[in-house]
Amino acid sequence: MYRRNFSGIVAQGKTATFLAAMRDAREHQSERGIRARTTIWGSMTGQTNSVLIASDFDTLDELEKFQDLAAEDATFATVRRAVREQMVYHSAQVSIHRLAYHSEGLMSSEEATAPRKFMRVLSGEVQAGHSRDFVLSVSQALDYQKQRGIDAQTSVWASVTGQTSGVSIIGEFDSLAELERFDELASQDTEFGRLRAGTRANMVFLTSQVQLLRNLL
């Protein structure tokens, strides 16, 4: 599975028209046979009017079909321009990622990968030669938190564009209370702390950052 991220800032007072334009864009590409799940996430930390448009494609071929449609379909270009007009355009960035690990298994099932209400993103870089150790350490930490009743869906995405050693560990939660339970476990449970330290040990930690986002659409 591949994910196309489009991140940027919604202009002041434009949130409602931005979301309406995104609904039109999703409907347009769906009507033209582009199979993709597109979710809009609003930032809860940092720049609070920033958004992330995450589009998931089962295959690279589907992603390429989307890119072809964007380049060749004049109507789709007009629809997408209506989205961008609601944003501070110079802030926008596009990146492509590949699914490297999923807590429900490496699958394209829509049920398994359906977005939840809140998302915690830890992004950084994996040290050269440590990719396998990194994924193993993530898996061990997830097993531990699941045994302690933390209901979260977690995935690891590897960068295809830009810094190709870049990764994002994405934890999704159905409620803020569940996210708070995760934070409490992380801060109070020494064994969980040891397991998470094993993950960070495989990363170039100085580059890492944490973001919290909520599902807007």
mmCIF file of the C-alpha atoms, coordinates in Angstrom:
data_MODEL
# 
_entry.id   MODEL 
# 
loop_
_atom_site.group_PDB 
_atom_site.id 
_atom_site.type_symbol 
_atom_site.label_atom_id 
_atom_site.label_alt_id 
_atom_site.label_comp_id 
_atom_site.label_asym_id 
_atom_site.label_entity_id 
_atom_site.label_seq_id 
_atom_site.pdbx_PDB_ins_code 
_atom_site.Cartn_x 
_atom_site.Cartn_y 
_atom_site.Cartn_z 
_atom_site.occupancy 
_atom_site.B_iso_or_equiv 
_atom_site.pdbx_formal_charge 
_atom_site.auth_seq_id 
_atom_site.auth_comp_id 
_atom_site.auth_asym_id 
_atom_site.auth_atom_id 
_atom_site.pdbx_PDB_model_num 
ATOM 1   C CA . MET A 1 1   ? 0.000   0.000  0.000   1.00 0.00 ? 1   MET A CA 1 
ATOM 2   C CA . TYR A 1 2   ? 1.175   3.535  -0.802  1.00 0.00 ? 2   TYR A CA 1 
ATOM 3   C CA . ARG A 1 3   ? 0.220   6.832  0.803   1.00 0.00 ? 3   ARG A CA 1 
ATOM 4   C CA . ARG A 1 4   ? 0.327   10.267 -0.825  1.00 0.00 ? 4   ARG A CA 1 
ATOM 5   C CA . ASN A 1 5   ? 0.513   13.023 1.776   1.00 0.00 ? 5   ASN A CA 1 
ATOM 6   C CA . PHE A 1 6   ? -0.373  16.583 0.896   1.00 0.00 ? 6   PHE A CA 1 
ATOM 7   C CA . SER A 1 7   ? 0.210   18.892 3.850   1.00 0.00 ? 7   SER A CA 1 
ATOM 8   C CA . GLY A 1 8   ? -0.377  22.592 4.164   1.00 0.00 ? 8   GLY A CA 1 
ATOM 9   C CA . ILE A 1 9   ? -2.262  25.347 5.947   1.00 0.00 ? 9   ILE A CA 1 
ATOM 10  C CA . VAL A 1 10  ? -5.918  26.228 5.478   1.00 0.00 ? 10  VAL A CA 1 
ATOM 11  C CA . ALA A 1 11  ? -6.452  29.960 5.087   1.00 0.00 ? 11  ALA A CA 1 
ATOM 12  C CA . GLN A 1 12  ? -8.176  31.704 7.972   1.00 0.00 ? 12  GLN A CA 1 
ATOM 13  C CA . GLY A 1 13  ? -11.956 31.268 7.848   1.00 0.00 ? 13  GLY A CA 1 
ATOM 14  C CA . LYS A 1 14  ? -11.777 28.789 4.939   1.00 0.00 ? 14  LYS A CA 1 
ATOM 15  C CA . THR A 1 15  ? -12.146 25.453 6.770   1.00 0.00 ? 15  THR A CA 1 
ATOM 16  C CA . ALA A 1 16  ? -15.756 24.819 5.711   1.00 0.00 ? 16  ALA A CA 1 
ATOM 17  C CA . THR A 1 17  ? -15.150 25.658 2.041   1.00 0.00 ? 17  THR A CA 1 
ATOM 18  C CA . PHE A 1 18  ? -11.908 23.638 2.099   1.00 0.00 ? 18  PHE A CA 1 
ATOM 19  C CA . LEU A 1 19  ? -13.727 20.521 3.347   1.00 0.00 ? 19  LEU A CA 1 
ATOM 20  C CA . ALA A 1 20  ? -16.542 21.014 0.816   1.00 0.00 ? 20  ALA A CA 1 
ATOM 21  C CA . ALA A 1 21  ? -13.969 21.252 -1.995  1.00 0.00 ? 21  ALA A CA 1 
ATOM 22  C CA . MET A 1 22  ? -12.262 18.086 -0.717  1.00 0.00 ? 22  MET A CA 1 
ATOM 23  C CA . ARG A 1 23  ? -15.567 16.195 -0.803  1.00 0.00 ? 23  ARG A CA 1 
ATOM 24  C CA . ASP A 1 24  ? -16.012 17.223 -4.452  1.00 0.00 ? 24  ASP A CA 1 
ATOM 25  C CA . ALA A 1 25  ? -12.447 16.120 -5.286  1.00 0.00 ? 25  ALA A CA 1 
ATOM 26  C CA . ARG A 1 26  ? -12.912 12.714 -3.637  1.00 0.00 ? 26  ARG A CA 1 
ATOM 27  C CA . GLU A 1 27  ? -16.185 12.149 -5.468  1.00 0.00 ? 27  GLU A CA 1 
ATOM 28  C CA . HIS A 1 28  ? -14.686 13.191 -8.816  1.00 0.00 ? 28  HIS A CA 1 
ATOM 29  C CA . GLN A 1 29  ? -11.740 10.801 -8.646  1.00 0.00 ? 29  GLN A CA 1 
ATOM 30  C CA . SER A 1 30  ? -13.953 7.962  -7.383  1.00 0.00 ? 30  SER A CA 1 
ATOM 31  C CA . GLU A 1 31  ? -16.332 8.422  -10.327 1.00 0.00 ? 31  GLU A CA 1 
ATOM 32  C CA . ARG A 1 32  ? -13.338 8.044  -12.653 1.00 0.00 ? 32  ARG A CA 1 
ATOM 33  C CA . GLY A 1 33  ? -12.304 4.715  -11.191 1.00 0.00 ? 33  GLY A CA 1 
ATOM 34  C CA . ILE A 1 34  ? -9.488  5.870  -8.885  1.00 0.00 ? 34  ILE A CA 1 
ATOM 35  C CA . ARG A 1 35  ? -9.528  3.565  -5.868  1.00 0.00 ? 35  ARG A CA 1 
ATOM 36  C CA . ALA A 1 36  ? -8.137  5.497  -2.942  1.00 0.00 ? 36  ALA A CA 1 
ATOM 37  C CA . ARG A 1 37  ? -9.150  6.290  0.593   1.00 0.00 ? 37  ARG A CA 1 
ATOM 38  C CA . THR A 1 38  ? -8.569  9.968  1.308   1.00 0.00 ? 38  THR A CA 1 
ATOM 39  C CA . THR A 1 39  ? -8.676  11.222 4.889   1.00 0.00 ? 39  THR A CA 1 
ATOM 40  C CA . ILE A 1 40  ? -8.311  14.818 6.041   1.00 0.00 ? 40  ILE A CA 1 
ATOM 41  C CA . TRP A 1 41  ? -6.457  15.314 9.326   1.00 0.00 ? 41  TRP A CA 1 
ATOM 42  C CA . GLY A 1 42  ? -6.329  18.589 11.240  1.00 0.00 ? 42  GLY A CA 1 
ATOM 43  C CA . SER A 1 43  ? -3.360  19.381 13.450  1.00 0.00 ? 43  SER A CA 1 
ATOM 44  C CA . MET A 1 44  ? -3.851  19.531 17.236  1.00 0.00 ? 44  MET A CA 1 
ATOM 45  C CA . THR A 1 45  ? -0.244  20.550 17.888  1.00 0.00 ? 45  THR A CA 1 
ATOM 46  C CA . GLY A 1 46  ? 1.958   23.196 16.318  1.00 0.00 ? 46  GLY A CA 1 
ATOM 47  C CA . GLN A 1 47  ? 0.214   25.238 13.600  1.00 0.00 ? 47  GLN A CA 1 
ATOM 48  C CA . THR A 1 48  ? -3.409  24.458 14.460  1.00 0.00 ? 48  THR A CA 1 
ATOM 49  C CA . ASN A 1 49  ? -4.851  25.403 11.048  1.00 0.00 ? 49  ASN A CA 1 
ATOM 50  C CA . SER A 1 50  ? -2.477  23.020 9.262   1.00 0.00 ? 50  SER A CA 1 
ATOM 51  C CA . VAL A 1 51  ? -3.965  19.961 7.580   1.00 0.00 ? 51  VAL A CA 1 
ATOM 52  C CA . LEU A 1 52  ? -2.776  16.655 6.178   1.00 0.00 ? 52  LEU A CA 1 
ATOM 53  C CA . ILE A 1 53  ? -4.560  15.113 3.188   1.00 0.00 ? 53  ILE A CA 1 
ATOM 54  C CA . ALA A 1 54  ? -3.613  11.420 3.255   1.00 0.00 ? 54  ALA A CA 1 
ATOM 55  C CA . SER A 1 55  ? -4.614  9.330  0.217   1.00 0.00 ? 55  SER A CA 1 
ATOM 56  C CA . ASP A 1 56  ? -4.042  5.568  0.428   1.00 0.00 ? 56  ASP A CA 1 
ATOM 57  C CA . PHE A 1 57  ? -3.648  3.425  -2.694  1.00 0.00 ? 57  PHE A CA 1 
ATOM 58  C CA . ASP A 1 58  ? -3.545  -0.375 -2.723  1.00 0.00 ? 58  ASP A CA 1 
ATOM 59  C CA . THR A 1 59  ? -0.877  -0.440 -5.445  1.00 0.00 ? 59  THR A CA 1 
ATOM 60  C CA . LEU A 1 60  ? 1.635   1.827  -7.115  1.00 0.00 ? 60  LEU A CA 1 
ATOM 61  C CA . ASP A 1 61  ? -0.401  1.462  -10.329 1.00 0.00 ? 61  ASP A CA 1 
ATOM 62  C CA . GLU A 1 62  ? -3.412  3.061  -8.598  1.00 0.00 ? 62  GLU A CA 1 
ATOM 63  C CA . LEU A 1 63  ? -1.248  5.946  -7.409  1.00 0.00 ? 63  LEU A CA 1 
ATOM 64  C CA . GLU A 1 64  ? 0.057   6.438  -10.958 1.00 0.00 ? 64  GLU A CA 1 
ATOM 65  C CA . LYS A 1 65  ? -3.535  6.452  -12.275 1.00 0.00 ? 65  LYS A CA 1 
ATOM 66  C CA . PHE A 1 66  ? -4.297  9.252  -9.833  1.00 0.00 ? 66  PHE A CA 1 
ATOM 67  C CA . GLN A 1 67  ? -1.261  11.223 -11.002 1.00 0.00 ? 67  GLN A CA 1 
ATOM 68  C CA . ASP A 1 68  ? -2.238  10.712 -14.648 1.00 0.00 ? 68  ASP A CA 1 
ATOM 69  C CA . LEU A 1 69  ? -5.767  11.929 -13.899 1.00 0.00 ? 69  LEU A CA 1 
ATOM 70  C CA . ALA A 1 70  ? -4.381  14.991 -12.128 1.00 0.00 ? 70  ALA A CA 1 
ATOM 71  C CA . ALA A 1 71  ? -2.155  15.799 -15.113 1.00 0.00 ? 71  ALA A CA 1 
ATOM 72  C CA . GLU A 1 72  ? -4.580  15.072 -17.952 1.00 0.00 ? 72  GLU A CA 1 
ATOM 73  C CA . ASP A 1 73  ? -8.140  15.649 -16.729 1.00 0.00 ? 73  ASP A CA 1 
ATOM 74  C CA . ALA A 1 74  ? -8.984  19.353 -16.999 1.00 0.00 ? 74  ALA A CA 1 
ATOM 75  C CA . THR A 1 75  ? -12.100 19.014 -14.863 1.00 0.00 ? 75  THR A CA 1 
ATOM 76  C CA . PHE A 1 76  ? -10.176 17.259 -12.105 1.00 0.00 ? 76  PHE A CA 1 
ATOM 77  C CA . ALA A 1 77  ? -7.552  20.004 -12.260 1.00 0.00 ? 77  ALA A CA 1 
ATOM 78  C CA . THR A 1 78  ? -10.306 22.580 -11.705 1.00 0.00 ? 78  THR A CA 1 
ATOM 79  C CA . VAL A 1 79  ? -11.709 20.603 -8.783  1.00 0.00 ? 79  VAL A CA 1 
ATOM 80  C CA . ARG A 1 80  ? -8.275  20.276 -7.172  1.00 0.00 ? 80  ARG A CA 1 
ATOM 81  C CA . ARG A 1 81  ? -7.560  23.963 -7.732  1.00 0.00 ? 81  ARG A CA 1 
ATOM 82  C CA . ALA A 1 82  ? -10.704 24.733 -5.723  1.00 0.00 ? 82  ALA A CA 1 
ATOM 83  C CA . VAL A 1 83  ? -9.071  22.869 -2.809  1.00 0.00 ? 83  VAL A CA 1 
ATOM 84  C CA . ARG A 1 84  ? -5.766  24.693 -3.115  1.00 0.00 ? 84  ARG A CA 1 
ATOM 85  C CA . GLU A 1 85  ? -7.484  28.080 -3.292  1.00 0.00 ? 85  GLU A CA 1 
ATOM 86  C CA . GLN A 1 86  ? -8.606  27.590 0.312   1.00 0.00 ? 86  GLN A CA 1 
ATOM 87  C CA . MET A 1 87  ? -5.012  27.036 1.431   1.00 0.00 ? 87  MET A CA 1 
ATOM 88  C CA . VAL A 1 88  ? -1.882  29.081 1.984   1.00 0.00 ? 88  VAL A CA 1 
ATOM 89  C CA . TYR A 1 89  ? -0.358  27.497 -1.093  1.00 0.00 ? 89  TYR A CA 1 
ATOM 90  C CA . HIS A 1 90  ? 3.355   28.227 -0.570  1.00 0.00 ? 90  HIS A CA 1 
ATOM 91  C CA . SER A 1 91  ? 3.213   26.093 2.581   1.00 0.00 ? 91  SER A CA 1 
ATOM 92  C CA . ALA A 1 92  ? 1.987   22.968 0.758   1.00 0.00 ? 92  ALA A CA 1 
ATOM 93  C CA . GLN A 1 93  ? 4.174   19.850 0.483   1.00 0.00 ? 93  GLN A CA 1 
ATOM 94  C CA . VAL A 1 94  ? 3.672   16.481 -1.213  1.00 0.00 ? 94  VAL A CA 1 
ATOM 95  C CA . SER A 1 95  ? 5.357   13.235 -0.147  1.00 0.00 ? 95  SER A CA 1 
ATOM 96  C CA . ILE A 1 96  ? 4.923   9.552  -1.043  1.00 0.00 ? 96  ILE A CA 1 
ATOM 97  C CA . HIS A 1 97  ? 5.250   6.715  1.474   1.00 0.00 ? 97  HIS A CA 1 
ATOM 98  C CA . ARG A 1 98  ? 5.131   2.912  1.373   1.00 0.00 ? 98  ARG A CA 1 
ATOM 99  C CA . LEU A 1 99  ? 3.480   0.796  4.072   1.00 0.00 ? 99  LEU A CA 1 
ATOM 100 C CA . ALA A 1 100 ? 6.247   -1.160 5.827   1.00 0.00 ? 100 ALA A CA 1 
ATOM 101 C CA . TYR A 1 101 ? 4.351   -2.553 8.823   1.00 0.00 ? 101 TYR A CA 1 
ATOM 102 C CA . HIS A 1 102 ? 0.774   -2.642 10.100  1.00 0.00 ? 102 HIS A CA 1 
ATOM 103 C CA . SER A 1 103 ? -0.472  -3.902 13.442  1.00 0.00 ? 103 SER A CA 1 
ATOM 104 C CA . GLU A 1 104 ? -3.312  -5.710 11.634  1.00 0.00 ? 104 GLU A CA 1 
ATOM 105 C CA . GLY A 1 105 ? -0.908  -7.332 9.181   1.00 0.00 ? 105 GLY A CA 1 
ATOM 106 C CA . LEU A 1 106 ? 0.390   -6.168 5.800   1.00 0.00 ? 106 LEU A CA 1 
ATOM 107 C CA . MET A 1 107 ? -2.912  -6.104 3.963   1.00 0.00 ? 107 MET A CA 1 
ATOM 108 C CA . SER A 1 108 ? -4.954  -3.802 1.775   1.00 0.00 ? 108 SER A CA 1 
ATOM 109 C CA . SER A 1 109 ? -8.222  -4.541 3.593   1.00 0.00 ? 109 SER A CA 1 
ATOM 110 C CA . GLU A 1 110 ? -10.276 -1.369 3.998   1.00 0.00 ? 110 GLU A CA 1 
ATOM 111 C CA . GLU A 1 111 ? -11.612 -2.677 7.310   1.00 0.00 ? 111 GLU A CA 1 
ATOM 112 C CA . ALA A 1 112 ? -8.099  -3.195 8.685   1.00 0.00 ? 112 ALA A CA 1 
ATOM 113 C CA . THR A 1 113 ? -6.788  0.191  7.618   1.00 0.00 ? 113 THR A CA 1 
ATOM 114 C CA . ALA A 1 114 ? -9.896  2.347  8.126   1.00 0.00 ? 114 ALA A CA 1 
ATOM 115 C CA . PRO A 1 115 ? -8.880  5.628  9.769   1.00 0.00 ? 115 PRO A CA 1 
ATOM 116 C CA . ARG A 1 116 ? -9.811  6.325  13.381  1.00 0.00 ? 116 ARG A CA 1 
ATOM 117 C CA . LYS A 1 117 ? -10.572 9.657  15.071  1.00 0.00 ? 117 LYS A CA 1 
ATOM 118 C CA . PHE A 1 118 ? -7.157  10.704 16.366  1.00 0.00 ? 118 PHE A CA 1 
ATOM 119 C CA . MET A 1 119 ? -3.647  10.123 15.083  1.00 0.00 ? 119 MET A CA 1 
ATOM 120 C CA . ARG A 1 120 ? -0.248  10.339 16.772  1.00 0.00 ? 120 ARG A CA 1 
ATOM 121 C CA . VAL A 1 121 ? 2.686   10.591 14.353  1.00 0.00 ? 121 VAL A CA 1 
ATOM 122 C CA . LEU A 1 122 ? 6.319   10.018 15.314  1.00 0.00 ? 122 LEU A CA 1 
ATOM 123 C CA . SER A 1 123 ? 8.516   10.807 12.332  1.00 0.00 ? 123 SER A CA 1 
ATOM 124 C CA . GLY A 1 124 ? 12.265  10.575 11.901  1.00 0.00 ? 124 GLY A CA 1 
ATOM 125 C CA . GLU A 1 125 ? 14.933  8.557  10.135  1.00 0.00 ? 125 GLU A CA 1 
ATOM 126 C CA . VAL A 1 126 ? 16.138  4.973  10.533  1.00 0.00 ? 126 VAL A CA 1 
ATOM 127 C CA . GLN A 1 127 ? 19.875  4.424  10.888  1.00 0.00 ? 127 GLN A CA 1 
ATOM 128 C CA . ALA A 1 128 ? 21.467  2.785  7.850   1.00 0.00 ? 128 ALA A CA 1 
ATOM 129 C CA . GLY A 1 129 ? 21.321  -1.008 8.154   1.00 0.00 ? 129 GLY A CA 1 
ATOM 130 C CA . HIS A 1 130 ? 18.827  -0.935 11.047  1.00 0.00 ? 130 HIS A CA 1 
ATOM 131 C CA . SER A 1 131 ? 15.506  -1.211 9.177   1.00 0.00 ? 131 SER A CA 1 
ATOM 132 C CA . ARG A 1 132 ? 14.790  -4.807 10.239  1.00 0.00 ? 132 ARG A CA 1 
ATOM 133 C CA . ASP A 1 133 ? 15.720  -4.128 13.882  1.00 0.00 ? 133 ASP A CA 1 
ATOM 134 C CA . PHE A 1 134 ? 13.571  -1.007 13.814  1.00 0.00 ? 134 PHE A CA 1 
ATOM 135 C CA . VAL A 1 135 ? 10.431  -2.822 12.600  1.00 0.00 ? 135 VAL A CA 1 
ATOM 136 C CA . LEU A 1 136 ? 11.031  -5.681 15.086  1.00 0.00 ? 136 LEU A CA 1 
ATOM 137 C CA . SER A 1 137 ? 11.313  -3.236 17.981  1.00 0.00 ? 137 SER A CA 1 
ATOM 138 C CA . VAL A 1 138 ? 8.076   -1.502 16.920  1.00 0.00 ? 138 VAL A CA 1 
ATOM 139 C CA . SER A 1 139 ? 6.300   -4.878 16.774  1.00 0.00 ? 139 SER A CA 1 
ATOM 140 C CA . GLN A 1 140 ? 7.493   -5.833 20.278  1.00 0.00 ? 140 GLN A CA 1 
ATOM 141 C CA . ALA A 1 141 ? 6.358   -2.521 21.764  1.00 0.00 ? 141 ALA A CA 1 
ATOM 142 C CA . LEU A 1 142 ? 2.941   -2.871 20.093  1.00 0.00 ? 142 LEU A CA 1 
ATOM 143 C CA . ASP A 1 143 ? 2.486   -6.401 21.452  1.00 0.00 ? 143 ASP A CA 1 
ATOM 144 C CA . TYR A 1 144 ? 3.228   -5.089 24.936  1.00 0.00 ? 144 TYR A CA 1 
ATOM 145 C CA . GLN A 1 145 ? 0.772   -2.197 24.772  1.00 0.00 ? 145 GLN A CA 1 
ATOM 146 C CA . LYS A 1 146 ? -1.933  -4.451 23.312  1.00 0.00 ? 146 LYS A CA 1 
ATOM 147 C CA . GLN A 1 147 ? -1.509  -6.896 26.206  1.00 0.00 ? 147 GLN A CA 1 
ATOM 148 C CA . ARG A 1 148 ? -2.189  -3.983 28.543  1.00 0.00 ? 148 ARG A CA 1 
ATOM 149 C CA . GLY A 1 149 ? -5.445  -3.085 26.859  1.00 0.00 ? 149 GLY A CA 1 
ATOM 150 C CA . ILE A 1 150 ? -4.394  -0.119 24.705  1.00 0.00 ? 150 ILE A CA 1 
ATOM 151 C CA . ASP A 1 151 ? -6.725  -0.113 21.709  1.00 0.00 ? 151 ASP A CA 1 
ATOM 152 C CA . ALA A 1 152 ? -4.720  1.431  18.885  1.00 0.00 ? 152 ALA A CA 1 
ATOM 153 C CA . GLN A 1 153 ? -4.085  0.789  15.211  1.00 0.00 ? 153 GLN A CA 1 
ATOM 154 C CA . THR A 1 154 ? -0.426  1.322  14.380  1.00 0.00 ? 154 THR A CA 1 
ATOM 155 C CA . SER A 1 155 ? 1.397   1.473  11.063  1.00 0.00 ? 155 SER A CA 1 
ATOM 156 C CA . VAL A 1 156 ? 4.910   2.260  9.897   1.00 0.00 ? 156 VAL A CA 1 
ATOM 157 C CA . TRP A 1 157 ? 5.395   4.151  6.633   1.00 0.00 ? 157 TRP A CA 1 
ATOM 158 C CA . ALA A 1 158 ? 8.726   4.384  4.814   1.00 0.00 ? 158 ALA A CA 1 
ATOM 159 C CA . SER A 1 159 ? 9.513   7.425  2.662   1.00 0.00 ? 159 SER A CA 1 
ATOM 160 C CA . VAL A 1 160 ? 9.630   6.920  -1.101  1.00 0.00 ? 160 VAL A CA 1 
ATOM 161 C CA . THR A 1 161 ? 10.345  10.579 -1.867  1.00 0.00 ? 161 THR A CA 1 
ATOM 162 C CA . GLY A 1 162 ? 12.737  12.945 -0.146  1.00 0.00 ? 162 GLY A CA 1 
ATOM 163 C CA . GLN A 1 163 ? 14.879  11.412 2.592   1.00 0.00 ? 163 GLN A CA 1 
ATOM 164 C CA . THR A 1 164 ? 14.405  7.705  1.796   1.00 0.00 ? 164 THR A CA 1 
ATOM 165 C CA . SER A 1 165 ? 15.564  6.654  5.276   1.00 0.00 ? 165 SER A CA 1 
ATOM 166 C CA . GLY A 1 166 ? 12.626  8.621  6.660   1.00 0.00 ? 166 GLY A CA 1 
ATOM 167 C CA . VAL A 1 167 ? 9.867   6.790  8.533   1.00 0.00 ? 167 VAL A CA 1 
ATOM 168 C CA . SER A 1 168 ? 6.621   7.647  10.270  1.00 0.00 ? 168 SER A CA 1 
ATOM 169 C CA . ILE A 1 169 ? 5.158   5.578  13.112  1.00 0.00 ? 169 ILE A CA 1 
ATOM 170 C CA . ILE A 1 170 ? 1.436   6.320  13.112  1.00 0.00 ? 170 ILE A CA 1 
ATOM 171 C CA . GLY A 1 171 ? -0.799  5.340  16.026  1.00 0.00 ? 171 GLY A CA 1 
ATOM 172 C CA . GLU A 1 172 ? -4.540  5.839  15.552  1.00 0.00 ? 172 GLU A CA 1 
ATOM 173 C CA . PHE A 1 173 ? -7.041  5.967  18.419  1.00 0.00 ? 173 PHE A CA 1 
ATOM 174 C CA . ASP A 1 174 ? -10.835 6.086  18.634  1.00 0.00 ? 174 ASP A CA 1 
ATOM 175 C CA . SER A 1 175 ? -10.852 8.571  21.505  1.00 0.00 ? 175 SER A CA 1 
ATOM 176 C CA . LEU A 1 176 ? -8.670  11.080 23.304  1.00 0.00 ? 176 LEU A CA 1 
ATOM 177 C CA . ALA A 1 177 ? -9.088  8.961  26.438  1.00 0.00 ? 177 ALA A CA 1 
ATOM 178 C CA . GLU A 1 178 ? -7.411  6.033  24.671  1.00 0.00 ? 178 GLU A CA 1 
ATOM 179 C CA . LEU A 1 179 ? -4.589  8.298  23.496  1.00 0.00 ? 179 LEU A CA 1 
ATOM 180 C CA . GLU A 1 180 ? -4.156  9.525  27.082  1.00 0.00 ? 180 GLU A CA 1 
ATOM 181 C CA . ARG A 1 181 ? -3.956  5.915  28.279  1.00 0.00 ? 181 ARG A CA 1 
ATOM 182 C CA . PHE A 1 182 ? -1.139  5.346  25.807  1.00 0.00 ? 182 PHE A CA 1 
ATOM 183 C CA . ASP A 1 183 ? 0.686   8.446  27.075  1.00 0.00 ? 183 ASP A CA 1 
ATOM 184 C CA . GLU A 1 184 ? 0.287   7.275  30.679  1.00 0.00 ? 184 GLU A CA 1 
ATOM 185 C CA . LEU A 1 185 ? 1.659   3.837  29.831  1.00 0.00 ? 185 LEU A CA 1 
ATOM 186 C CA . ALA A 1 186 ? 4.583   5.428  28.010  1.00 0.00 ? 186 ALA A CA 1 
ATOM 187 C CA . SER A 1 187 ? 5.444   7.684  30.956  1.00 0.00 ? 187 SER A CA 1 
ATOM 188 C CA . GLN A 1 188 ? 4.813   5.278  33.856  1.00 0.00 ? 188 GLN A CA 1 
ATOM 189 C CA . ASP A 1 189 ? 5.584   1.724  32.684  1.00 0.00 ? 189 ASP A CA 1 
ATOM 190 C CA . THR A 1 190 ? 9.341   1.072  32.774  1.00 0.00 ? 190 THR A CA 1 
ATOM 191 C CA . GLU A 1 191 ? 9.178   -2.061 30.585  1.00 0.00 ? 191 GLU A CA 1 
ATOM 192 C CA . PHE A 1 192 ? 7.198   -0.219 27.925  1.00 0.00 ? 192 PHE A CA 1 
ATOM 193 C CA . GLY A 1 193 ? 9.738   2.582  28.169  1.00 0.00 ? 193 GLY A CA 1 
ATOM 194 C CA . ARG A 1 194 ? 12.550  0.078  27.579  1.00 0.00 ? 194 ARG A CA 1 
ATOM 195 C CA . LEU A 1 195 ? 10.809  -1.356 24.513  1.00 0.00 ? 195 LEU A CA 1 
ATOM 196 C CA . ARG A 1 196 ? 10.165  2.099  23.048  1.00 0.00 ? 196 ARG A CA 1 
ATOM 197 C CA . ALA A 1 197 ? 13.773  3.074  23.725  1.00 0.00 ? 197 ALA A CA 1 
ATOM 198 C CA . GLY A 1 198 ? 14.751  0.087  21.566  1.00 0.00 ? 198 GLY A CA 1 
ATOM 199 C CA . THR A 1 199 ? 12.800  1.637  18.697  1.00 0.00 ? 199 THR A CA 1 
ATOM 200 C CA . ARG A 1 200 ? 14.421  5.035  19.154  1.00 0.00 ? 200 ARG A CA 1 
ATOM 201 C CA . ALA A 1 201 ? 17.869  3.425  19.334  1.00 0.00 ? 201 ALA A CA 1 
ATOM 202 C CA . ASN A 1 202 ? 17.443  2.389  15.687  1.00 0.00 ? 202 ASN A CA 1 
ATOM 203 C CA . MET A 1 203 ? 16.555  5.926  14.622  1.00 0.00 ? 203 MET A CA 1 
ATOM 204 C CA . VAL A 1 204 ? 18.504  9.113  14.050  1.00 0.00 ? 204 VAL A CA 1 
ATOM 205 C CA . PHE A 1 205 ? 16.708  10.521 17.062  1.00 0.00 ? 205 PHE A CA 1 
ATOM 206 C CA . LEU A 1 206 ? 17.627  14.178 16.608  1.00 0.00 ? 206 LEU A CA 1 
ATOM 207 C CA . THR A 1 207 ? 15.386  14.304 13.521  1.00 0.00 ? 207 THR A CA 1 
ATOM 208 C CA . SER A 1 208 ? 12.280  12.898 15.208  1.00 0.00 ? 208 SER A CA 1 
ATOM 209 C CA . GLN A 1 209 ? 9.120   14.841 15.997  1.00 0.00 ? 209 GLN A CA 1 
ATOM 210 C CA . VAL A 1 210 ? 5.652   14.035 17.338  1.00 0.00 ? 210 VAL A CA 1 
ATOM 211 C CA . GLN A 1 211 ? 2.384   15.387 15.975  1.00 0.00 ? 211 GLN A CA 1 
ATOM 212 C CA . LEU A 1 212 ? -1.215  14.910 17.139  1.00 0.00 ? 212 LEU A CA 1 
ATOM 213 C CA . LEU A 1 213 ? -4.034  15.205 14.598  1.00 0.00 ? 213 LEU A CA 1 
ATOM 214 C CA . ARG A 1 214 ? -7.801  14.703 14.501  1.00 0.00 ? 214 ARG A CA 1 
ATOM 215 C CA . ASN A 1 215 ? -9.923  13.290 11.695  1.00 0.00 ? 215 ASN A CA 1 
ATOM 216 C CA . LEU A 1 216 ? -11.835 16.062 9.909   1.00 0.00 ? 216 LEU A CA 1 
ATOM 217 C CA . LEU A 1 217 ? -13.220 14.125 6.930   1.00 0.00 ? 217 LEU A CA 1 
# 
